[in-house]
Structure formats: structure tokens, C-alpha cells
């Protein structure tokens, strides 16, 4: 089907996806809570769920004082204070386990597999919600800092055992119109039938534009960033991404260990249940 003959809904959705931007500056205009509830319910109905277990919870934070605490936990990023709403998406098997217990069913969903299922469902829902919000003209930005502050956010939101935050969205009316971010070109990540390992030439060719634009974008942030690059001996975007000032592998290793500890403490690393068989593992969305 040619683009000229696509249904109007498909054309609108295509335009919506092309218009996506991460928004970090927001107007003070409030966002209606009932309106957000409606969008969340619509997104819930329109998002696949593993086994239809719905092991996701979403916490809305409007209150300025509570947002101020989230601002601290999210490494004091100003957009948390500017945006009228923060949505925290949680992997939640606590509710499912309570339902099982109240029906005298065999307890489960307290292992790493269940964390994997619930966390992925939370991410799926968050993306549907993001698109729904953007379709109404609202701006969003994902908060990667949710992972670094998972324990503290869980405590602050009073999340029970078998429930942990996975990601967060700041939500509000945009006060900026940033340029579209570059993405890796399709030939590098779309594979026909089987994985095609990139050759050195493929890497050089398909990363070239990203390296140029990314370097320019980061160095345009101000003299402090340019000075940091110089201090750390950074000469390329690739070196920046694994430097001490970006995604430091040593810090990532520490975070990984802390996450494993937290998953054990919060009930997501239980041993296999006695007598469990593959047939008892839920599957399908």
C-alpha cells in the first residue's frame, strides 16, 4: 500500500512518531489528573501484557513537595520540578501474589523470570502512554535515573515487596521545540532472516553522521562540557559514552551489583518452586 492510499489513522500515527521529541522544559500550565487517568486506562487496554497478568503499577506525582523529593532522587534534573506531573512505572507482582494467596492458589511470581516479565510489561505500557500523551500535544521525557535510584524511589513511593520502579516519565506542556535526534540508519539494525554482523566498514559508514552530530550537540552545551572532554582526553563520541562523565563501565558494574542485591531483598530472586514444570510458566501476550 502506498503512503498516498494509507488510512488517515495510519498517516496520523506516522506523523506522531516522526514528531517525537524528548522535552526537558515545560510551561507551568497544569495537567488534569482525570484526563491522565483516562489516557492511562486507554493505554492499558491498548498495550500487550504477558499472560494478561497486568503486573504493572503506575504512580502519579503532582504534589510539588513530593516532586521536590523526586527531583533530588533523579539527580536534581530541573525538568522534574518544571513538569507538573511525574509518572513512575513499576514492575508489580505483589498484587498478583496477593490475589493468588486469597484464592488458595500456589504462590509464584517471586523470581527473576517474573521480574523480567513485569519490568518489560512496564516498559511496554510506558511507551504506549508516551505516545498517547504526545498525541494530545503533551511533552514527555524518560528518566533513566530511575534505575540508579530504584531503591530510594521505591521507599519514597512506599512500594511493597515484589514491586519496584522501572522507569519514569516527566509530563507537561512543552516550552521548547528541540530538533529531532539522530538515530542509527535502518541498514545497521534491520536484519533479513538472520543477524548480519556489522563489518568495520559498516560501523565506519553508518556511525559517521551520528558521531559528528553527537559530538557537536554535546560540545554545544557549553564551555564546561568542552573542558571536561579535554580533561578526560576524549576525542570521539564513542570515548565520551564510556568515559567517567557519561556511562562509566566501572560505575555501571557497581549499579548492576546493587540492582541484583535489591531484587533479592524485594522478592524478585526467589529459588525455583518445588515441582515447577515448563508448562506452568505463563507465556504469550
VENPEJO-V974575 format. One record per backbone hydrogen bond with DSSP energy under -1.0 kcal/mol. NH is the residue of the N-H (numbers start at 0). CO is the residue of the C=O. If there is no record, write none. Layout:
((NH/CO) (NH/CO))
This chain:
((4/1) (5/2) (10/6) (11/7) (12/8) (13/9) (14/10) (15/11) (16/12) (17/13) (18/14) (19/16) (22/139) (26/172) (35/31) (36/32) (37/33) (38/34) (39/35) (40/36) (41/37) (42/38) (43/39) (44/40) (45/41) (50/283) (51/48) (52/49) (55/53) (56/89) (58/87) (60/85) (66/62) (67/63) (68/64) (69/65) (70/66) (71/67) (72/68) (73/69) (74/71) (75/70) (79/76) (81/77) (82/78) (84/170) (85/60) (86/168) (87/58) (88/166) (89/56) (90/163) (91/54) (92/161) (93/161) (96/92) (97/93) (98/94) (99/95) (100/96) (101/97) (103/100) (104/99) (114/110) (115/111) (116/112) (117/113) (118/114) (119/115) (120/116) (121/117) (122/118) (123/119) (124/120) (125/121) (126/122) (127/123) (128/124) (129/125) (130/126) (131/127) (132/128) (133/129) (134/130) (135/132) (136/133) (137/132) (138/171) (140/169) (142/167) (145/142) (146/143) (148/144) (149/146) (152/148) (153/149) (154/150) (155/151) (156/152) (158/153) (161/265) (163/90) (165/88) (166/88) (168/86) (169/140) (170/84) (171/138) (174/24) (187/184) (188/185) (189/185) (193/191) (202/198) (203/199) (204/200) (205/201) (206/202) (210/206) (211/207) (212/208) (213/209) (214/210) (215/211) (216/212) (217/213) (218/214) (219/215) (220/217) (225/221) (226/222) (227/223) (228/224) (229/225) (230/226) (231/227) (232/229) (233/228) (239/235) (240/236) (242/239) (245/242) (246/240) (247/245) (251/247) (252/248) (253/249) (254/250) (255/251) (256/252) (257/253) (258/254) (259/255) (260/256) (261/257) (262/258) (263/259) (264/260) (265/261) (266/263) (267/262) (269/109) (275/272) (279/276) (280/277))
